[in-house]
Amino acid sequence: MSFFFLSILLSAVIGIVIIARIRGYDIYEKETFVAMFTAFLVGGAASVIIALLLYELLGLLGIDDTQIRSVAGS
């Protein structure tokens, strides 16, 4: 199994553990696991799409990879 698939699997397991923990705090009106997992997936997909769009926008503005890395590293 490659590192890429292992990291995806590990992040999904961490997400499921966090969902289970959040559900444990709610006493009165628990959300369904499916609804919370769907929100987790949609939020993750939205953040990746927004990050890719911002990266492309910065590229169109003439800001290259080294500048982005130095600012993100700061």
Predicted model as a PDB file, atoms N, CA, C, CB and O in Angstrom, pLDDT in the B-factor column:
MODEL        1                                                                  
ATOM      1  N   MET A   1       0.854  -1.174   0.000  1.00 66.00           N  
ATOM      2  CA  MET A   1       0.000   0.000   0.000  1.00 66.00           C  
ATOM      3  C   MET A   1       0.898   1.234   0.000  1.00 66.00           C  
ATOM      4  CB  MET A   1      -0.971  -0.001   1.228  1.00 66.00           C  
ATOM      5  O   MET A   1       1.818   1.340   0.811  1.00 66.00           O  
ATOM      6  N   SER A   2       0.630   2.154  -0.902  1.00 83.00           N  
ATOM      7  CA  SER A   2       1.486   3.324  -1.002  1.00 83.00           C  
ATOM      8  C   SER A   2       1.165   4.338   0.096  1.00 83.00           C  
ATOM      9  CB  SER A   2       1.338   3.969  -2.377  1.00 83.00           C  
ATOM     10  O   SER A   2       0.120   4.279   0.744  1.00 83.00           O  
ATOM     11  N   PHE A   3       2.089   5.258   0.276  1.00 83.00           N  
ATOM     12  CA  PHE A   3       1.929   6.284   1.305  1.00 83.00           C  
ATOM     13  C   PHE A   3       0.708   7.155   1.031  1.00 83.00           C  
ATOM     14  CB  PHE A   3       3.186   7.154   1.389  1.00 83.00           C  
ATOM     15  O   PHE A   3       0.035   7.591   1.965  1.00 83.00           O  
ATOM     16  N   PHE A   4       0.414   7.414  -0.258  1.00 84.00           N  
ATOM     17  CA  PHE A   4      -0.726   8.241  -0.632  1.00 84.00           C  
ATOM     18  C   PHE A   4      -2.039   7.632  -0.129  1.00 84.00           C  
ATOM     19  CB  PHE A   4      -0.773   8.422  -2.153  1.00 84.00           C  
ATOM     20  O   PHE A   4      -2.843   8.322   0.497  1.00 84.00           O  
ATOM     21  N   PHE A   5      -2.252   6.368  -0.397  1.00 85.00           N  
ATOM     22  CA  PHE A   5      -3.484   5.714   0.034  1.00 85.00           C  
ATOM     23  C   PHE A   5      -3.536   5.551   1.547  1.00 85.00           C  
ATOM     24  CB  PHE A   5      -3.621   4.357  -0.636  1.00 85.00           C  
ATOM     25  O   PHE A   5      -4.605   5.638   2.152  1.00 85.00           O  
ATOM     26  N   LEU A   6      -2.391   5.317   2.149  1.00 89.00           N  
ATOM     27  CA  LEU A   6      -2.332   5.198   3.598  1.00 89.00           C  
ATOM     28  C   LEU A   6      -2.686   6.527   4.270  1.00 89.00           C  
ATOM     29  CB  LEU A   6      -0.938   4.735   4.037  1.00 89.00           C  
ATOM     30  O   LEU A   6      -3.374   6.539   5.291  1.00 89.00           O  
ATOM     31  N   SER A   7      -2.224   7.634   3.709  1.00 88.00           N  
ATOM     32  CA  SER A   7      -2.553   8.939   4.290  1.00 88.00           C  
ATOM     33  C   SER A   7      -4.028   9.273   4.110  1.00 88.00           C  
ATOM     34  CB  SER A   7      -1.693  10.035   3.659  1.00 88.00           C  
ATOM     35  O   SER A   7      -4.628   9.878   4.998  1.00 88.00           O  
ATOM     36  N   ILE A   8      -4.624   8.897   2.994  1.00 84.00           N  
ATOM     37  CA  ILE A   8      -6.061   9.108   2.790  1.00 84.00           C  
ATOM     38  C   ILE A   8      -6.858   8.269   3.782  1.00 84.00           C  
ATOM     39  CB  ILE A   8      -6.468   8.757   1.337  1.00 84.00           C  
ATOM     40  O   ILE A   8      -7.817   8.757   4.379  1.00 84.00           O  
ATOM     41  N   LEU A   9      -6.469   7.024   3.956  1.00 88.00           N  
ATOM     42  CA  LEU A   9      -7.148   6.148   4.899  1.00 88.00           C  
ATOM     43  C   LEU A   9      -7.023   6.672   6.328  1.00 88.00           C  
ATOM     44  CB  LEU A   9      -6.584   4.735   4.806  1.00 88.00           C  
ATOM     45  O   LEU A   9      -7.995   6.662   7.083  1.00 88.00           O  
ATOM     46  N   LEU A  10      -5.843   7.122   6.691  1.00 90.00           N  
ATOM     47  CA  LEU A  10      -5.627   7.657   8.033  1.00 90.00           C  
ATOM     48  C   LEU A  10      -6.452   8.920   8.278  1.00 90.00           C  
ATOM     49  CB  LEU A  10      -4.149   7.955   8.247  1.00 90.00           C  
ATOM     50  O   LEU A  10      -7.009   9.086   9.363  1.00 90.00           O  
ATOM     51  N   SER A  11      -6.539   9.804   7.296  1.00 84.00           N  
ATOM     52  CA  SER A  11      -7.333  11.016   7.482  1.00 84.00           C  
ATOM     53  C   SER A  11      -8.824  10.689   7.579  1.00 84.00           C  
ATOM     54  CB  SER A  11      -7.082  11.999   6.331  1.00 84.00           C  
ATOM     55  O   SER A  11      -9.544  11.349   8.328  1.00 84.00           O  
ATOM     56  N   ALA A  12      -9.298   9.696   6.846  1.00 83.00           N  
ATOM     57  CA  ALA A  12     -10.700   9.297   6.955  1.00 83.00           C  
ATOM     58  C   ALA A  12     -10.995   8.697   8.324  1.00 83.00           C  
ATOM     59  CB  ALA A  12     -11.057   8.296   5.854  1.00 83.00           C  
ATOM     60  O   ALA A  12     -12.045   8.965   8.909  1.00 83.00           O  
ATOM     61  N   VAL A  13     -10.075   7.888   8.833  1.00 89.00           N  
ATOM     62  CA  VAL A  13     -10.267   7.293  10.157  1.00 89.00           C  
ATOM     63  C   VAL A  13     -10.281   8.379  11.227  1.00 89.00           C  
ATOM     64  CB  VAL A  13      -9.162   6.259  10.456  1.00 89.00           C  
ATOM     65  O   VAL A  13     -11.093   8.326  12.150  1.00 89.00           O  
ATOM     66  N   ILE A  14      -9.400   9.352  11.115  1.00 88.00           N  
ATOM     67  CA  ILE A  14      -9.381  10.451  12.074  1.00 88.00           C  
ATOM     68  C   ILE A  14     -10.701  11.225  12.012  1.00 88.00           C  
ATOM     69  CB  ILE A  14      -8.184  11.393  11.797  1.00 88.00           C  
ATOM     70  O   ILE A  14     -11.243  11.605  13.050  1.00 88.00           O  
ATOM     71  N   GLY A  15     -11.215  11.458  10.813  1.00 83.00           N  
ATOM     72  CA  GLY A  15     -12.505  12.138  10.666  1.00 83.00           C  
ATOM     73  C   GLY A  15     -13.638  11.365  11.312  1.00 83.00           C  
ATOM     74  O   GLY A  15     -14.500  11.955  11.964  1.00 83.00           O  
ATOM     75  N   ILE A  16     -13.648  10.062  11.141  1.00 86.00           N  
ATOM     76  CA  ILE A  16     -14.708   9.237  11.736  1.00 86.00           C  
ATOM     77  C   ILE A  16     -14.610   9.257  13.256  1.00 86.00           C  
ATOM     78  CB  ILE A  16     -14.624   7.786  11.217  1.00 86.00           C  
ATOM     79  O   ILE A  16     -15.631   9.301  13.943  1.00 86.00           O  
ATOM     80  N   VAL A  17     -13.393   9.226  13.783  1.00 89.00           N  
ATOM     81  CA  VAL A  17     -13.212   9.297  15.240  1.00 89.00           C  
ATOM     82  C   VAL A  17     -13.703  10.640  15.777  1.00 89.00           C  
ATOM     83  CB  VAL A  17     -11.726   9.085  15.615  1.00 89.00           C  
ATOM     84  O   VAL A  17     -14.347  10.692  16.825  1.00 89.00           O  
ATOM     85  N   ILE A  18     -13.403  11.717  15.068  1.00 86.00           N  
ATOM     86  CA  ILE A  18     -13.868  13.038  15.505  1.00 86.00           C  
ATOM     87  C   ILE A  18     -15.384  13.117  15.460  1.00 86.00           C  
ATOM     88  CB  ILE A  18     -13.258  14.144  14.632  1.00 86.00           C  
ATOM     89  O   ILE A  18     -16.000  13.674  16.369  1.00 86.00           O  
ATOM     90  N   ILE A  19     -15.997  12.569  14.414  1.00 84.00           N  
ATOM     91  CA  ILE A  19     -17.463  12.558  14.321  1.00 84.00           C  
ATOM     92  C   ILE A  19     -18.057  11.786  15.490  1.00 84.00           C  
ATOM     93  CB  ILE A  19     -17.924  11.938  12.980  1.00 84.00           C  
ATOM     94  O   ILE A  19     -19.022  12.241  16.103  1.00 84.00           O  
ATOM     95  N   ALA A  20     -17.498  10.634  15.803  1.00 85.00           N  
ATOM     96  CA  ALA A  20     -18.011   9.834  16.922  1.00 85.00           C  
ATOM     97  C   ALA A  20     -17.867  10.579  18.239  1.00 85.00           C  
ATOM     98  CB  ALA A  20     -17.281   8.491  17.001  1.00 85.00           C  
ATOM     99  O   ALA A  20     -18.747  10.508  19.096  1.00 85.00           O  
ATOM    100  N   ARG A  21     -16.765  11.289  18.402  1.00 87.00           N  
ATOM    101  CA  ARG A  21     -16.550  12.042  19.641  1.00 87.00           C  
ATOM    102  C   ARG A  21     -17.527  13.204  19.772  1.00 87.00           C  
ATOM    103  CB  ARG A  21     -15.117  12.565  19.699  1.00 87.00           C  
ATOM    104  O   ARG A  21     -18.059  13.453  20.854  1.00 87.00           O  
ATOM    105  N   ILE A  22     -17.762  13.908  18.683  1.00 85.00           N  
ATOM    106  CA  ILE A  22     -18.722  15.021  18.703  1.00 85.00           C  
ATOM    107  C   ILE A  22     -20.126  14.502  18.994  1.00 85.00           C  
ATOM    108  CB  ILE A  22     -18.704  15.787  17.357  1.00 85.00           C  
ATOM    109  O   ILE A  22     -20.876  15.119  19.751  1.00 85.00           O  
ATOM    110  N   ARG A  23     -20.482  13.368  18.391  1.00 83.00           N  
ATOM    111  CA  ARG A  23     -21.799  12.787  18.658  1.00 83.00           C  
ATOM    112  C   ARG A  23     -21.934  12.390  20.115  1.00 83.00           C  
ATOM    113  CB  ARG A  23     -22.043  11.574  17.763  1.00 83.00           C  
ATOM    114  O   ARG A  23     -23.036  12.430  20.661  1.00 83.00           O  
ATOM    115  N   GLY A  24     -20.847  12.010  20.751  1.00 83.00           N  
ATOM    116  CA  GLY A  24     -20.879  11.621  22.157  1.00 83.00           C  
ATOM    117  C   GLY A  24     -21.175  12.784  23.087  1.00 83.00           C  
ATOM    118  O   GLY A  24     -21.724  12.582  24.170  1.00 83.00           O  
ATOM    119  N   TYR A  25     -20.823  13.996  22.686  1.00 86.00           N  
ATOM    120  CA  TYR A  25     -21.083  15.171  23.511  1.00 86.00           C  
ATOM    121  C   TYR A  25     -22.560  15.562  23.505  1.00 86.00           C  
ATOM    122  CB  TYR A  25     -20.239  16.339  23.030  1.00 86.00           C  
ATOM    123  O   TYR A  25     -23.069  16.108  24.484  1.00 86.00           O  
ATOM    124  N   ASP A  26     -23.242  15.278  22.397  1.00 82.00           N  
ATOM    125  CA  ASP A  26     -24.641  15.683  22.255  1.00 82.00           C  
ATOM    126  C   ASP A  26     -25.537  14.714  23.014  1.00 82.00           C  
ATOM    127  CB  ASP A  26     -25.050  15.743  20.761  1.00 82.00           C  
ATOM    128  O   ASP A  26     -25.538  13.515  22.737  1.00 82.00           O  
ATOM    129  N   ILE A  27     -26.294  15.230  23.965  1.00 82.00           N  
ATOM    130  CA  ILE A  27     -27.120  14.374  24.805  1.00 82.00           C  
ATOM    131  C   ILE A  27     -28.567  14.331  24.317  1.00 82.00           C  
ATOM    132  CB  ILE A  27     -27.071  14.854  26.246  1.00 82.00           C  
ATOM    133  O   ILE A  27     -29.185  13.267  24.316  1.00 82.00           O  
ATOM    134  N   TYR A  28     -29.101  15.454  23.910  1.00 85.00           N  
ATOM    135  CA  TYR A  28     -30.543  15.551  23.676  1.00 85.00           C  
ATOM    136  C   TYR A  28     -30.966  15.236  22.244  1.00 85.00           C  
ATOM    137  CB  TYR A  28     -31.009  16.923  24.028  1.00 85.00           C  
ATOM    138  O   TYR A  28     -31.864  14.418  22.045  1.00 85.00           O  
ATOM    139  N   GLU A  29     -30.354  15.851  21.255  1.00 85.00           N  
ATOM    140  CA  GLU A  29     -30.769  15.633  19.866  1.00 85.00           C  
ATOM    141  C   GLU A  29     -29.556  15.263  19.019  1.00 85.00           C  
ATOM    142  CB  GLU A  29     -31.469  16.897  19.291  1.00 85.00           C  
ATOM    143  O   GLU A  29     -28.959  16.126  18.375  1.00 85.00           O  
ATOM    144  N   LYS A  30     -29.198  14.005  19.019  1.00 83.00           N  
ATOM    145  CA  LYS A  30     -28.032  13.566  18.253  1.00 83.00           C  
ATOM    146  C   LYS A  30     -28.340  13.595  16.760  1.00 83.00           C  
ATOM    147  CB  LYS A  30     -27.597  12.150  18.685  1.00 83.00           C  
ATOM    148  O   LYS A  30     -29.392  13.142  16.309  1.00 83.00           O  
ATOM    149  N   GLU A  31     -27.390  14.143  16.015  1.00 82.00           N  
ATOM    150  CA  GLU A  31     -27.485  14.079  14.560  1.00 82.00           C  
ATOM    151  C   GLU A  31     -27.126  12.663  14.123  1.00 82.00           C  
ATOM    152  CB  GLU A  31     -26.549  15.136  13.878  1.00 82.00           C  
ATOM    153  O   GLU A  31     -26.392  11.957  14.814  1.00 82.00           O  
ATOM    154  N   THR A  32     -27.645  12.260  12.983  1.00 84.00           N  
ATOM    155  CA  THR A  32     -27.307  10.933  12.493  1.00 84.00           C  
ATOM    156  C   THR A  32     -25.853  10.917  12.021  1.00 84.00           C  
ATOM    157  CB  THR A  32     -28.261  10.511  11.347  1.00 84.00           C  
ATOM    158  O   THR A  32     -25.295  11.935  11.610  1.00 84.00           O  
ATOM    159  N   PHE A  33     -25.269   9.737  12.098  1.00 83.00           N  
ATOM    160  CA  PHE A  33     -23.877   9.598  11.666  1.00 83.00           C  
ATOM    161  C   PHE A  33     -23.745   9.906  10.184  1.00 83.00           C  
ATOM    162  CB  PHE A  33     -23.356   8.183  11.962  1.00 83.00           C  
ATOM    163  O   PHE A  33     -22.755  10.501   9.758  1.00 83.00           O  
ATOM    164  N   VAL A  34     -24.737   9.506   9.396  1.00 87.00           N  
ATOM    165  CA  VAL A  34     -24.693   9.740   7.947  1.00 87.00           C  
ATOM    166  C   VAL A  34     -24.713  11.234   7.647  1.00 87.00           C  
ATOM    167  CB  VAL A  34     -25.876   9.042   7.245  1.00 87.00           C  
ATOM    168  O   VAL A  34     -23.985  11.691   6.767  1.00 87.00           O  
ATOM    169  N   ALA A  35     -25.535  12.004   8.365  1.00 85.00           N  
ATOM    170  CA  ALA A  35     -25.596  13.445   8.138  1.00 85.00           C  
ATOM    171  C   ALA A  35     -24.274  14.113   8.496  1.00 85.00           C  
ATOM    172  CB  ALA A  35     -26.733  14.063   8.950  1.00 85.00           C  
ATOM    173  O   ALA A  35     -23.807  14.992   7.772  1.00 85.00           O  
ATOM    174  N   MET A  36     -23.682  13.709   9.588  1.00 84.00           N  
ATOM    175  CA  MET A  36     -22.407  14.297   9.990  1.00 84.00           C  
ATOM    176  C   MET A  36     -21.277  13.882   9.049  1.00 84.00           C  
ATOM    177  CB  MET A  36     -22.068  13.891  11.423  1.00 84.00           C  
ATOM    178  O   MET A  36     -20.401  14.693   8.751  1.00 84.00           O  
ATOM    179  N   PHE A  37     -21.281  12.650   8.582  1.00 84.00           N  
ATOM    180  CA  PHE A  37     -20.258  12.197   7.653  1.00 84.00           C  
ATOM    181  C   PHE A  37     -20.396  12.901   6.313  1.00 84.00           C  
ATOM    182  CB  PHE A  37     -20.338  10.686   7.467  1.00 84.00           C  
ATOM    183  O   PHE A  37     -19.396  13.224   5.671  1.00 84.00           O  
ATOM    184  N   THR A  38     -21.636  13.140   5.889  1.00 88.00           N  
ATOM    185  CA  THR A  38     -21.870  13.883   4.650  1.00 88.00           C  
ATOM    186  C   THR A  38     -21.346  15.308   4.779  1.00 88.00           C  
ATOM    187  CB  THR A  38     -23.369  13.895   4.298  1.00 88.00           C  
ATOM    188  O   THR A  38     -20.715  15.822   3.856  1.00 88.00           O  
ATOM    189  N   ALA A  39     -21.602  15.942   5.905  1.00 86.00           N  
ATOM    190  CA  ALA A  39     -21.073  17.292   6.137  1.00 86.00           C  
ATOM    191  C   ALA A  39     -19.550  17.276   6.139  1.00 86.00           C  
ATOM    192  CB  ALA A  39     -21.601  17.861   7.471  1.00 86.00           C  
ATOM    193  O   ALA A  39     -18.921  18.205   5.632  1.00 86.00           O  
ATOM    194  N   PHE A  40     -18.954  16.239   6.701  1.00 83.00           N  
ATOM    195  CA  PHE A  40     -17.499  16.091   6.706  1.00 83.00           C  
ATOM    196  C   PHE A  40     -16.958  15.989   5.282  1.00 83.00           C  
ATOM    197  CB  PHE A  40     -17.087  14.853   7.518  1.00 83.00           C  
ATOM    198  O   PHE A  40     -15.974  16.648   4.947  1.00 83.00           O  
ATOM    199  N   LEU A  41     -17.587  15.176   4.448  1.00 85.00           N  
ATOM    200  CA  LEU A  41     -17.132  15.003   3.065  1.00 85.00           C  
ATOM    201  C   LEU A  41     -17.331  16.270   2.237  1.00 85.00           C  
ATOM    202  CB  LEU A  41     -17.872  13.839   2.412  1.00 85.00           C  
ATOM    203  O   LEU A  41     -16.444  16.667   1.481  1.00 85.00           O  
ATOM    204  N   VAL A  42     -18.491  16.903   2.381  1.00 91.00           N  
ATOM    205  CA  VAL A  42     -18.767  18.124   1.616  1.00 91.00           C  
ATOM    206  C   VAL A  42     -17.827  19.247   2.042  1.00 91.00           C  
ATOM    207  CB  VAL A  42     -20.236  18.560   1.800  1.00 91.00           C  
ATOM    208  O   VAL A  42     -17.331  19.992   1.197  1.00 91.00           O  
ATOM    209  N   GLY A  43     -17.580  19.375   3.334  1.00 89.00           N  
ATOM    210  CA  GLY A  43     -16.653  20.390   3.819  1.00 89.00           C  
ATOM    211  C   GLY A  43     -15.233  20.152   3.332  1.00 89.00           C  
ATOM    212  O   GLY A  43     -14.533  21.094   2.962  1.00 89.00           O  
ATOM    213  N   GLY A  44     -14.815  18.913   3.332  1.00 86.00           N  
ATOM    214  CA  GLY A  44     -13.476  18.589   2.832  1.00 86.00           C  
ATOM    215  C   GLY A  44     -13.343  18.868   1.346  1.00 86.00           C  
ATOM    216  O   GLY A  44     -12.342  19.430   0.903  1.00 86.00           O  
ATOM    217  N   ALA A  45     -14.353  18.476   0.570  1.00 91.00           N  
ATOM    218  CA  ALA A  45     -14.320  18.720  -0.871  1.00 91.00           C  
ATOM    219  C   ALA A  45     -14.346  20.216  -1.169  1.00 91.00           C  
ATOM    220  CB  ALA A  45     -15.503  18.023  -1.562  1.00 91.00           C  
ATOM    221  O   ALA A  45     -13.632  20.685  -2.056  1.00 91.00           O  
ATOM    222  N   ALA A  46     -15.162  20.964  -0.436  1.00 94.00           N  
ATOM    223  CA  ALA A  46     -15.245  22.405  -0.655  1.00 94.00           C  
ATOM    224  C   ALA A  46     -13.914  23.085  -0.334  1.00 94.00           C  
ATOM    225  CB  ALA A  46     -16.369  23.011   0.198  1.00 94.00           C  
ATOM    226  O   ALA A  46     -13.494  23.990  -1.055  1.00 94.00           O  
ATOM    227  N   SER A  47     -13.253  22.660   0.736  1.00 91.00           N  
ATOM    228  CA  SER A  47     -11.979  23.289   1.087  1.00 91.00           C  
ATOM    229  C   SER A  47     -10.905  22.985   0.052  1.00 91.00           C  
ATOM    230  CB  SER A  47     -11.519  22.823   2.465  1.00 91.00           C  
ATOM    231  O   SER A  47     -10.079  23.849  -0.244  1.00 91.00           O  
ATOM    232  N   VAL A  48     -10.897  21.784  -0.500  1.00 89.00           N  
ATOM    233  CA  VAL A  48      -9.922  21.446  -1.536  1.00 89.00           C  
ATOM    234  C   VAL A  48     -10.191  22.256  -2.798  1.00 89.00           C  
ATOM    235  CB  VAL A  48      -9.960  19.936  -1.849  1.00 89.00           C  
ATOM    236  O   VAL A  48      -9.257  22.769  -3.415  1.00 89.00           O  
ATOM    237  N   ILE A  49     -11.452  22.373  -3.186  1.00 94.00           N  
ATOM    238  CA  ILE A  49     -11.797  23.135  -4.389  1.00 94.00           C  
ATOM    239  C   ILE A  49     -11.426  24.606  -4.221  1.00 94.00           C  
ATOM    240  CB  ILE A  49     -13.300  22.999  -4.702  1.00 94.00           C  
ATOM    241  O   ILE A  49     -10.866  25.211  -5.135  1.00 94.00           O  
ATOM    242  N   ILE A  50     -11.732  25.179  -3.070  1.00 93.00           N  
ATOM    243  CA  ILE A  50     -11.392  26.584  -2.821  1.00 93.00           C  
ATOM    244  C   ILE A  50      -9.882  26.782  -2.831  1.00 93.00           C  
ATOM    245  CB  ILE A  50     -11.978  27.053  -1.479  1.00 93.00           C  
ATOM    246  O   ILE A  50      -9.395  27.766  -3.387  1.00 93.00           O  
ATOM    247  N   ALA A  51      -9.138  25.871  -2.229  1.00 87.00           N  
ATOM    248  CA  ALA A  51      -7.672  25.979  -2.215  1.00 87.00           C  
ATOM    249  C   ALA A  51      -7.107  25.904  -3.626  1.00 87.00           C  
ATOM    250  CB  ALA A  51      -7.057  24.870  -1.344  1.00 87.00           C  
ATOM    251  O   ALA A  51      -6.200  26.663  -3.969  1.00 87.00           O  
ATOM    252  N   LEU A  52      -7.629  25.000  -4.447  1.00 88.00           N  
ATOM    253  CA  LEU A  52      -7.141  24.887  -5.817  1.00 88.00           C  
ATOM    254  C   LEU A  52      -7.476  26.134  -6.634  1.00 88.00           C  
ATOM    255  CB  LEU A  52      -7.731  23.648  -6.486  1.00 88.00           C  
ATOM    256  O   LEU A  52      -6.655  26.596  -7.426  1.00 88.00           O  
ATOM    257  N   LEU A  53      -8.677  26.677  -6.446  1.00 91.00           N  
ATOM    258  CA  LEU A  53      -9.054  27.896  -7.156  1.00 91.00           C  
ATOM    259  C   LEU A  53      -8.177  29.075  -6.738  1.00 91.00           C  
ATOM    260  CB  LEU A  53     -10.529  28.223  -6.902  1.00 91.00           C  
ATOM    261  O   LEU A  53      -7.747  29.856  -7.588  1.00 91.00           O  
ATOM    262  N   LEU A  54      -7.910  29.209  -5.453  1.00 86.00           N  
ATOM    263  CA  LEU A  54      -7.033  30.286  -4.988  1.00 86.00           C  
ATOM    264  C   LEU A  54      -5.613  30.111  -5.516  1.00 86.00           C  
ATOM    265  CB  LEU A  54      -7.018  30.337  -3.459  1.00 86.00           C  
ATOM    266  O   LEU A  54      -4.959  31.091  -5.875  1.00 86.00           O  
ATOM    267  N   TYR A  55      -5.143  28.891  -5.565  1.00 82.00           N  
ATOM    268  CA  TYR A  55      -3.804  28.618  -6.084  1.00 82.00           C  
ATOM    269  C   TYR A  55      -3.714  29.020  -7.557  1.00 82.00           C  
ATOM    270  CB  TYR A  55      -3.449  27.125  -5.910  1.00 82.00           C  
ATOM    271  O   TYR A  55      -2.728  29.627  -7.976  1.00 82.00           O  
ATOM    272  N   GLU A  56      -4.742  28.680  -8.344  1.00 86.00           N  
ATOM    273  CA  GLU A  56      -4.766  29.049  -9.756  1.00 86.00           C  
ATOM    274  C   GLU A  56      -4.889  30.562  -9.932  1.00 86.00           C  
ATOM    275  CB  GLU A  56      -5.920  28.341 -10.469  1.00 86.00           C  
ATOM    276  O   GLU A  56      -4.261  31.136 -10.822  1.00 86.00           O  
ATOM    277  N   LEU A  57      -5.695  31.209  -9.086  1.00 87.00           N  
ATOM    278  CA  LEU A  57      -5.854  32.659  -9.155  1.00 87.00           C  
ATOM    279  C   LEU A  57      -4.527  33.356  -8.872  1.00 87.00           C  
ATOM    280  CB  LEU A  57      -6.929  33.132  -8.162  1.00 87.00           C  
ATOM    281  O   LEU A  57      -4.162  34.310  -9.559  1.00 87.00           O  
ATOM    282  N   LEU A  58      -3.814  32.884  -7.870  1.00 81.00           N  
ATOM    283  CA  LEU A  58      -2.504  33.458  -7.566  1.00 81.00           C  
ATOM    284  C   LEU A  58      -1.529  33.229  -8.713  1.00 81.00           C  
ATOM    285  CB  LEU A  58      -1.943  32.859  -6.273  1.00 81.00           C  
ATOM    286  O   LEU A  58      -0.686  34.081  -8.993  1.00 81.00           O  
ATOM    287  N   GLY A  59      -1.640  32.093  -9.371  1.00 81.00           N  
ATOM    288  CA  GLY A  59      -0.791  31.827 -10.530  1.00 81.00           C  
ATOM    289  C   GLY A  59      -1.094  32.770 -11.678  1.00 81.00           C  
ATOM    290  O   GLY A  59      -0.180  33.209 -12.377  1.00 81.00           O  
ATOM    291  N   LEU A  60      -2.368  33.087 -11.883  1.00 85.00           N  
ATOM    292  CA  LEU A  60      -2.744  34.029 -12.935  1.00 85.00           C  
ATOM    293  C   LEU A  60      -2.272  35.442 -12.625  1.00 85.00           C  
ATOM    294  CB  LEU A  60      -4.250  34.020 -13.133  1.00 85.00           C  
ATOM    295  O   LEU A  60      -2.013  36.225 -13.539  1.00 85.00           O  
ATOM    296  N   LEU A  61      -2.161  35.770 -11.354  1.00 83.00           N  
ATOM    297  CA  LEU A  61      -1.695  37.090 -10.950  1.00 83.00           C  
ATOM    298  C   LEU A  61      -0.175  37.216 -11.015  1.00 83.00           C  
ATOM    299  CB  LEU A  61      -2.173  37.397  -9.550  1.00 83.00           C  
ATOM    300  O   LEU A  61       0.368  38.289 -10.754  1.00 83.00           O  
ATOM    301  N   GLY A  62       0.511  36.135 -11.360  1.00 79.00           N  
ATOM    302  CA  GLY A  62       1.958  36.173 -11.514  1.00 79.00           C  
ATOM    303  C   GLY A  62       2.727  35.795 -10.270  1.00 79.00           C  
ATOM    304  O   GLY A  62       3.943  35.984 -10.215  1.00 79.00           O  
ATOM    305  N   ILE A  63       2.052  35.271  -9.283  1.00 76.00           N  
ATOM    306  CA  ILE A  63       2.732  34.842  -8.064  1.00 76.00           C  
ATOM    307  C   ILE A  63       3.092  33.373  -8.243  1.00 76.00           C  
ATOM    308  CB  ILE A  63       1.835  35.065  -6.783  1.00 76.00           C  
ATOM    309  O   ILE A  63       2.215  32.521  -8.380  1.00 76.00           O  
ATOM    310  N   ASP A  64       4.398  33.084  -8.240  1.00 75.00           N  
ATOM    311  CA  ASP A  64       4.817  31.710  -8.512  1.00 75.00           C  
ATOM    312  C   ASP A  64       4.873  30.862  -7.240  1.00 75.00           C  
ATOM    313  CB  ASP A  64       6.177  31.707  -9.192  1.00 75.00           C  
ATOM    314  O   ASP A  64       4.574  31.330  -6.142  1.00 75.00           O  
ATOM    315  N   ASP A  65       5.264  29.602  -7.425  1.00 72.00           N  
ATOM    316  CA  ASP A  65       5.254  28.626  -6.329  1.00 72.00           C  
ATOM    317  C   ASP A  65       6.180  29.017  -5.181  1.00 72.00           C  
ATOM    318  CB  ASP A  65       5.650  27.262  -6.852  1.00 72.00           C  
ATOM    319  O   ASP A  65       5.836  28.834  -4.013  1.00 72.00           O  
ATOM    320  N   THR A  66       7.347  29.552  -5.510  1.00 77.00           N  
ATOM    321  CA  THR A  66       8.292  29.879  -4.447  1.00 77.00           C  
ATOM    322  C   THR A  66       7.768  30.995  -3.555  1.00 77.00           C  
ATOM    323  CB  THR A  66       9.633  30.277  -5.040  1.00 77.00           C  
ATOM    324  O   THR A  66       7.995  30.988  -2.345  1.00 77.00           O  
ATOM    325  N   GLN A  67       7.071  31.950  -4.150  1.00 72.00           N  
ATOM    326  CA  GLN A  67       6.492  33.032  -3.349  1.00 72.00           C  
ATOM    327  C   GLN A  67       5.359  32.515  -2.471  1.00 72.00           C  
ATOM    328  CB  GLN A  67       5.982  34.159  -4.257  1.00 72.00           C  
ATOM    329  O   GLN A  67       5.226  32.918  -1.315  1.00 72.00           O  
ATOM    330  N   ILE A  68       4.550  31.629  -3.023  1.00 71.00           N  
ATOM    331  CA  ILE A  68       3.441  31.059  -2.239  1.00 71.00           C  
ATOM    332  C   ILE A  68       3.999  30.257  -1.078  1.00 71.00           C  
ATOM    333  CB  ILE A  68       2.530  30.164  -3.125  1.00 71.00           C  
ATOM    334  O   ILE A  68       3.490  30.351   0.039  1.00 71.00           O  
ATOM    335  N   ARG A  69       5.042  29.465  -1.324  1.00 73.00           N  
ATOM    336  CA  ARG A  69       5.633  28.648  -0.248  1.00 73.00           C  
ATOM    337  C   ARG A  69       6.260  29.511   0.839  1.00 73.00           C  
ATOM    338  CB  ARG A  69       6.689  27.698  -0.820  1.00 73.00           C  
ATOM    339  O   ARG A  69       6.165  29.187   2.022  1.00 73.00           O  
ATOM    340  N   SER A  70       6.899  30.605   0.445  1.00 76.00           N  
ATOM    341  CA  SER A  70       7.526  31.435   1.470  1.00 76.00           C  
ATOM    342  C   SER A  70       6.479  32.150   2.330  1.00 76.00           C  
ATOM    343  CB  SER A  70       8.459  32.461   0.819  1.00 76.00           C  
ATOM    344  O   SER A  70       6.671  32.305   3.536  1.00 76.00           O  
ATOM    345  N   VAL A  71       5.388  32.579   1.724  1.00 73.00           N  
ATOM    346  CA  VAL A  71       4.328  33.225   2.491  1.00 73.00           C  
ATOM    347  C   VAL A  71       3.608  32.197   3.361  1.00 73.00           C  
ATOM    348  CB  VAL A  71       3.329  33.933   1.551  1.00 73.00           C  
ATOM    349  O   VAL A  71       3.319  32.470   4.526  1.00 73.00           O  
ATOM    350  N   ALA A  72       3.315  31.017   2.807  1.00 69.00           N  
ATOM    351  CA  ALA A  72       2.632  29.985   3.592  1.00 69.00           C  
ATOM    352  C   ALA A  72       3.532  29.484   4.718  1.00 69.00           C  
ATOM    353  CB  ALA A  72       2.206  28.811   2.687  1.00 69.00           C  
ATOM    354  O   ALA A  72       3.046  29.148   5.799  1.00 69.00           O  
ATOM    355  N   GLY A  73       4.834  29.432   4.471  1.00 68.00           N  
ATOM    356  CA  GLY A  73       5.765  29.001   5.493  1.00 68.00           C  
ATOM    357  C   GLY A  73       5.942  30.012   6.613  1.00 68.00           C  
ATOM    358  O   GLY A  73       6.317  29.662   7.732  1.00 68.00           O  
ATOM    359  N   SER A  74       5.671  31.253   6.298  1.00 68.00           N  
ATOM    360  CA  SER A  74       5.804  32.305   7.314  1.00 68.00           C  
ATOM    361  C   SER A  74       4.705  32.182   8.329  1.00 68.00           C  
ATOM    362  CB  SER A  74       5.778  33.698   6.680  1.00 68.00           C  
ATOM    363  O   SER A  74       4.640  32.975   9.268  1.00 68.00           O  
TER     364      SER A  74                                                      
ENDMDL                                                                          
END                                                                             
